[in-house]
Amino acid sequence: MRFVGTVLAVSALLVARVEALNNGVARLPVLGYNAAGYPGSWANEKRDLELFNKWGVSLLKYDNCNLPSDNITRQNAIGRYQIMKEAIADVAEESGKPPIIFSLCEWGQQQVWLWGKTVGQSWRTTGDISPQWSSLASIINFNSFITMATDFYGRNDMDMLQLGNGNLSLDEAKAHFTVWALMKSTLLIGTDLRTVTREIVDILTNREILAINQDPVVGTSISPFRWGINPDWTSDSLHPAQYWSGPTQDGVVFMLLNVEDTPATLSFNLTESPWIRAGRQYSVRDLWSHTDEGIAVRSFSRDNVPPHGVVALLLKDAGDSPELKDEPEPGDVTPEPEPKCGASCGPAVSSTGTSGSRRTRMVYADLQMLAYMYVIMTMRL
């Protein structure tokens, strides 16, 4: 089955069945016994699936906890989940309804990202989330090393969204949602929608971010291209990778994450991302301010990114860079060009955001002198 969508909101039907499912399908059923000591679905898989199907449940999150002893199950995690997978397929065939989406939860203890998509459509990769930055940072850090597991056929589940819970700042909530959405994690709202604030609703309904999460052409996650304050490939549960990118049907998406506790300037060369072509210029769209930020050539920099804040950008190819357009034909000798700016060539584009403190800088590298030196060296040879 080609799994394209992710779940954004809990359906009204699911809400109506929460008590019947004993705290909701987001936690139960379990394989063995639940936290209250009641039996789970082990050896009752098809019977339970028939009931869930009758209720109209569309997603089953199945916890691998409190299992019977190994001499009873005689299975590993893959085998236990395979039994439920077969029950889902049987019930779907018998009822004529679409198969229930199967979400695995064994907390990454048996490297589920290697085999999860042979059984289900999503899988938890870590322990349970909590509404604090340290928990978010730890989950982001761990998942930065396994992004290749996510595609249309299955995806890493980074656990339920915590926007609206605890004491997350608005910048942290925005970063939380951006990371989960662009990494194509399952999006399950984990807060009380009756009391959620307008600011949180605005984050959850960012159409430009959701469009990338729901991209019908590209199903893969963004991945880090540079870690930032740490050397590349460093595992740091408090300071995960800061520079991320990935392809979309409309261009290349970039995510810059300030993992520090103070405002920071985040800068990168465009071709650090494997999805950017050299010698091209790119239009820049800010996916949070919903504004066009001008044209970037070779580099991009954003000042005053707030602590634990995020920048999300969509870059689209805008043609040859100015340097290439002005290059001489092969064999021509071009005199030394007149300088176009002073020694301290400043940013070509500057914009101020709603806070009055944000400034965007597009850094244009002047390669004309390099081209001139190359011509001189060629003549000497």
Secondary structure, DSSP 8 states (H G I E B T S, - for coil): --------S--HHHHHTTTTTTS-TTT--BSSB-TTS-B-STT-HHHHHHHHHHHT--EEEEE--S---HHHH---HHHHHHHHHHHHHHHHHHH-S---EEEEESTTTT-HHHHGGGT-SEEE-SS---SSHHHHHHHHHHHTT-GGG-BTTBEEE---B-TTSTT--HHHHHHHHHHHHHTT----B-S-TTT--HHHHHHHT-HHHHHHHT-SS-----EEEE-SSS-TT---TTS---EEEEEETTEEEEEEE--SSS-EEEEEEGGGSTTS-TTEEEEEEETTTTEEEEEEESEEEEEEE-TT-EEEEEEEEEEE-HHHHT---TT--------SS-TT---S---B-TTS--BEEEE----HHHHHHHHHHHHH-
